[in-house]
Amino acid sequence: MQRAIAAAHNVRGHTSPNPWVGAVVVRDGSLVSVGATSAYGGAHAEAAALANIDAAGTTLFTTLEPCMPFEGKRTPPCVEAIVASRVSRVVVGIEDPHAPVRGAGVSYLRAHGIEVEVGDGAEAITSLMRPYLKFRSTGTPYCIAKFAVSLDGKVGAPAQGIRWLTSALALNRAHQDRAWVDAIMVGSGTVIADDPALTARPDGVETGHQPLRVVLDGRGRIDPGAKVFGRGALLCTTSSPIAWRNSVTATGAAVLELESDDSGVNLDQLFRVLGQRSVMSLLVEGGPSLLASLFEAELADEVHAYVAPRILGPDGIPLLPDSPRFDAEPLREVELEVLHPDVLIRGYTGNWSPA
């Protein structure tokens, strides 16, 4: 199962809206083949592992319950491929919460005389697949709130010429996350201050998979010539001028008109729309205003806090307003990564957790 989990991890970010799944075929304790889910429309992990081999009497390890037939499905159901292969035993990491499957895949295999075990590697697989699990259970994206902060809780000090707090090592780590998420979101303040491209560039190289760039600008403040616009960008706005929107769409970006609330673009509505567009994972790299709105709306599921060993003092911009409108909450299952001289603190937050 560890080999299957590794195979799933290797294709994370390349399978949406399908889950990233790994599968391994074993005969008499020896590895026969390894498969992983292809890009959307391609073979699923189990079918890939079983292709072009004699699987009779083998054991198949798969990180996620094999899929069942359902309306609109683009690939043959994996349960049928498994039965046809004459596999004698299937070890499933976790059940699939997708409604057409949800235990039915396991039942189908057992009804066709195949021994099925469920739960091997479940903890590690659940951690790896949190975005998919939340998306299937709520219909909305799994949200990672990412920010860099000084020791005294500041995100920068423009008056001192300080906008970037962390090292190249920490920056590269952030680009690794950009390379697998479905979308990355910022507010107008971040675009105006930094003019980011919001592309995934681990080790300085743009990856084949690039996240959808979601930009919030309710009033039309951003220059239409900003780097973030163009194909693959989604502008979310409310009462902005029509002429400005037309200038943005002329770059190739899409425009989404949403309702407004006290903080600007209605984030609850936006998350529902992103879910309808099959965005399972969302990395928010916003400034203080967007981060505050995110936590106030209880939309963040995970926090990535890059802490730099610096003290910015009174000229620094606070991470959050002096009187945030949400309750203090400790992160769950906290992990630390040392990215010398910085430290990345990761942990779960919010109300959702996998069943």
C-alpha positions in Angstrom: 0.0 0.0 0.0 2.9 2.4 0.6 3.9 2.0 -3.1 0.3 2.7 -4.1 0.2 5.8 -1.9 3.5 7.0 -3.4 2.0 6.6 -6.9 -1.1 8.6 -5.9 1.1 11.4 -4.5 3.0 11.6 -7.8 -0.1 12.4 -9.8 -1.7 14.8 -7.3 -2.7 18.0 -9.1 -2.9 16.2 -12.5 -6.2 14.3 -12.3 -8.9 16.9 -11.3 -11.8 16.6 -11.1 -11.0 12.9 -10.6 -9.2 11.9 -7.4 -5.5 11.1 -7.4 -5.3 7.3 -6.9 -2.5 4.8 -6.9 -2.8 1.0 -7.4 -0.4 -1.9 -7.2 -0.7 -5.5 -8.3 1.2 -8.2 -6.2 1.6 -11.9 -6.8 3.1 -14.1 -4.1 4.6 -11.1 -2.3 6.3 -9.7 -5.5 5.4 -6.5 -7.2 3.8 -7.1 -10.7 2.8 -3.6 -11.7 2.0 -0.1 -10.5 -0.7 2.3 -11.8 -1.9 5.8 -11.1 -4.8 7.9 -12.3 -4.2 9.7 -15.6 -5.4 13.2 -16.5 -9.2 13.6 -16.7 -10.6 11.3 -19.3 -7.7 8.8 -19.1 -7.4 5.5 -17.4 -7.9 5.2 -13.6 -5.3 3.8 -11.4 -6.7 0.3 -11.1 -7.2 -0.1 -14.9 -3.7 1.2 -15.5 -2.2 -1.3 -13.1 -4.1 -4.2 -14.6 -3.4 -3.3 -18.3 -1.4 -5.8 -20.3 -0.7 -8.2 -17.4 -2.0 -11.6 -16.3 -3.6 -10.7 -13.0 -5.4 -14.0 -12.3 -4.9 -14.9 -8.7 -3.1 -11.7 -7.7 -3.8 -9.1 -5.0 -4.7 -5.5 -6.0 -3.9 -2.7 -3.6 -5.7 0.6 -4.3 -5.7 3.8 -2.3 -9.4 4.5 -3.0 -12.5 2.3 -3.5 -12.8 1.3 -7.2 -15.3 3.3 -9.2 -18.8 2.1 -10.2 -20.8 3.0 -13.4 -22.8 6.2 -13.3 -24.4 8.6 -15.7 -21.9 10.9 -17.5 -18.9 8.7 -16.6 -16.1 9.0 -19.2 -14.1 5.8 -18.5 -15.1 2.2 -18.0 -15.8 1.4 -14.3 -12.8 -0.1 -12.5 -14.9 -2.7 -10.7 -15.7 -4.4 -14.0 -12.1 -4.3 -15.1 -11.1 -5.9 -11.7 -13.6 -8.7 -12.0 -12.6 -9.3 -15.7 -8.9 -9.5 -14.7 -9.7 -12.4 -12.2 -7.9 -10.7 -9.3 -8.6 -12.8 -6.2 -8.2 -10.2 -3.5 -8.5 -6.4 -3.4 -7.1 -4.2 -0.5 -8.8 -0.8 -0.4 -7.3 2.1 1.5 -10.5 4.1 2.0 -14.0 4.1 0.7 -15.0 6.8 -1.9 -17.4 9.3 -0.6 -18.7 10.1 -4.1 -22.4 9.2 -4.0 -22.4 6.8 -7.0 -19.7 4.7 -5.3 -19.7 5.1 -1.5 -19.4 1.5 -0.6 -21.1 0.1 -3.7 -17.7 -0.6 -5.3 -16.7 -2.8 -2.4 -20.1 -4.6 -2.4 -19.9 -5.2 -6.2 -16.5 -6.9 -5.9 -17.6 -9.1 -2.9 -20.7 -10.0 -4.8 -18.5 -11.3 -7.6 -16.5 -13.5 -5.3 -13.5 -11.3 -4.7 -12.1 -11.0 -1.2 -12.0 -7.3 -0.2 -10.2 -5.7 2.8 -10.8 -2.0 3.6 -8.6 0.3 5.8 -5.0 -0.5 5.1 -3.1 2.9 5.0 -6.3 4.8 5.7 -4.8 7.5 7.9 -2.1 8.5 5.3 -4.5 8.2 2.4 -7.1 10.4 4.2 -4.4 13.1 4.8 -3.3 13.0 1.1 -6.9 13.2 -0.2 -8.4 15.8 2.1 -9.3 18.2 -0.8 -11.1 15.4 -2.7 -12.9 14.2 0.5 -14.1 17.7 1.4 -15.2 18.4 -2.2 -17.2 15.2 -2.4 -18.8 15.8 1.0 -19.6 19.5 0.8 -19.4 20.5 -2.9 -17.0 23.3 -2.1 -13.2 23.6 -2.3 -10.7 22.6 0.3 -9.1 25.9 1.3 -5.5 26.4 2.4 -4.7 29.9 3.8 -1.1 30.7 3.1 0.8 33.7 4.4 4.3 34.8 5.5 4.7 36.6 8.8 7.4 38.1 10.9 8.0 37.3 14.6 6.0 40.3 15.6 3.0 39.3 13.4 3.6 41.6 10.5 3.3 40.7 6.8 5.6 43.4 5.4 6.8 47.0 5.9 6.5 48.9 2.6 7.7 52.1 4.3 11.0 50.3 4.9 11.1 48.7 1.5 10.2 45.3 2.9 7.6 43.3 1.0 9.2 39.8 0.9 9.9 38.2 4.2 11.0 34.7 3.5 14.0 33.0 1.9 14.3 31.5 -1.6 13.9 28.1 0.1 10.6 29.0 1.6 9.5 30.6 -1.7 10.3 27.4 -3.6 8.3 25.4 -1.1 5.3 27.6 -1.7 5.6 27.1 -5.4 5.5 23.3 -4.8 2.0 23.8 -3.4 1.0 26.0 -6.3 2.0 23.2 -8.6 -0.7 20.8 -7.3 -3.7 22.9 -6.3 -6.6 23.5 -8.7 -6.8 27.2 -8.0 -4.9 30.1 -6.3 -6.7 33.2 -5.0 -5.7 36.7 -4.1 -7.4 40.0 -3.5 -7.0 43.3 -5.3 -4.6 44.7 -2.7 -2.0 42.0 -3.3 -2.2 42.5 -7.0 -1.8 46.2 -6.8 1.1 46.0 -4.3 3.1 43.1 -5.9 1.8 42.6 -9.5 2.2 38.8 -9.1 2.0 36.3 -12.0 0.5 33.6 -9.7 2.1 30.8 -11.7 3.6 27.6 -10.3 7.4 27.8 -10.7 9.1 25.2 -8.4 12.9 25.5 -8.9 12.2 28.4 -11.2 10.5 26.4 -13.9 6.8 26.7 -14.8 5.1 23.4 -14.4 2.8 21.7 -17.0 -0.2 22.1 -14.6 -1.0 25.7 -13.7 -3.7 26.6 -11.2 -6.7 28.7 -12.1 -5.9 32.3 -11.0 -8.8 33.7 -9.0 -8.7 37.4 -8.4 -11.1 39.3 -6.2 -11.8 43.0 -7.1 -15.2 44.2 -6.3 -14.8 47.8 -7.4 -12.4 47.6 -10.4 -9.1 48.8 -8.8 -6.6 46.6 -10.6 -4.9 47.7 -13.8 -6.2 45.5 -16.7 -2.6 45.1 -17.8 -1.6 43.3 -14.5 0.4 40.1 -15.0 -2.3 38.0 -13.3 -4.8 38.5 -16.0 -5.0 36.6 -19.3 -6.1 33.0 -20.1 -6.5 30.9 -17.0 -7.6 33.9 -14.8 -11.0 34.3 -13.2 -11.9 37.8 -12.1 -14.5 37.9 -9.4 -16.2 41.3 -9.0 -19.4 43.0 -7.9 -20.2 46.6 -8.9 -17.2 47.4 -11.0 -17.5 49.5 -14.2 -18.5 47.7 -17.3 -15.7 49.3 -19.4 -13.1 48.0 -16.9 -14.5 44.5 -17.0 -14.4 44.5 -20.8 -10.7 45.5 -20.6 -10.0 42.5 -18.4 -11.9 40.1 -20.6 -9.9 41.4 -23.6 -6.8 39.8 -22.0 -8.4 36.4 -22.1 -9.5 36.3 -18.5 -13.1 35.3 -17.5 -15.2 37.6 -15.4 -17.6 36.4 -12.7 -20.1 38.8 -11.2 -21.0 37.9 -7.7 -23.0 39.4 -4.8 -21.3 41.7 -2.3 -21.2 41.6 1.4 -19.6 43.8 4.2 -16.1 42.7 3.2 -16.5 42.9 -0.6 -17.1 39.8 -2.8 -19.4 37.3 -1.2 -17.0 34.4 -0.4 -19.6 31.9 0.5 -21.2 32.3 -3.0 -17.7 32.3 -4.6 -16.8 29.0 -3.0 -20.1 27.4 -4.2 -19.4 28.6 -7.7 -15.8 27.3 -7.6 -17.2 23.9 -6.5 -19.6 23.9 -9.4 -16.5 24.4 -11.6 -14.9 21.3 -10.0 -12.2 23.3 -8.1 -11.4 20.8 -5.3 -8.3 22.6 -3.8 -7.8 26.3 -3.4 -4.7 28.1 -2.1 -5.4 31.6 -0.8 -2.4 33.9 -0.8 -4.3 37.0 0.2 -3.3 40.0 2.2 -4.7 40.9 5.7 -8.2 41.9 4.4 -8.8 38.7 2.5 -7.3 36.5 5.2 -9.5 38.2 7.8 -12.6 37.6 5.6 -11.7 34.0 5.1 -11.4 33.2 8.8 -14.5 35.3 9.7 -16.5 33.2 7.1 -15.0 30.0 8.5 -13.9 28.9 5.1 -10.2 28.0 5.8 -9.5 24.3 6.2 -5.7 24.4 6.6 -3.1 27.0 7.4 0.4 27.3 5.9 2.2 30.0 8.0 5.8 30.8 6.9 7.4 32.5 9.8 10.5 34.6 9.2 13.1 35.4 11.9 12.5 39.2 11.6 10.9 41.9 13.7 9.4 44.7 11.6 8.3 47.0 14.4 5.6 49.8 14.2 6.0 50.3 10.5 4.9 46.7 9.8 1.5 45.8 8.5 -0.3 43.5 10.9 -1.3 40.0 9.6 -4.9 40.6 10.9 -6.9 43.6 12.0 -6.8 44.6 15.7 -10.3 43.3 16.3 -10.9 40.3 14.1 -14.4 39.0 14.1 -13.8 35.4 14.8 -12.9 33.2 17.7 -9.4 32.1 18.6 -8.8 28.5 17.6 -5.6 26.4 17.8 -4.5 24.5 14.8 -4.9 20.8 14.7 -2.3 18.1 13.9 0.4 20.8 13.6 3.6 20.0 11.6 6.8 22.1 11.3 9.1 22.3 8.3 12.4 24.1 8.7 13.3 26.1 5.6 16.3 27.8 7.0 16.2 30.4 8.2 12.4 30.3 8.1 9.9 27.8 9.5 6.7 26.6 7.9 3.9 25.8 10.4 1.1 23.7 8.9 -2.1 22.6 10.6 -5.8 22.1 10.1 -8.5 24.6 11.1 -12.2 25.2 10.6 -15.2 23.0 11.2 -14.7 20.4 8.5 -12.8 17.2 9.0 -12.8 13.9 7.1 -15.2 11.4 8.6 
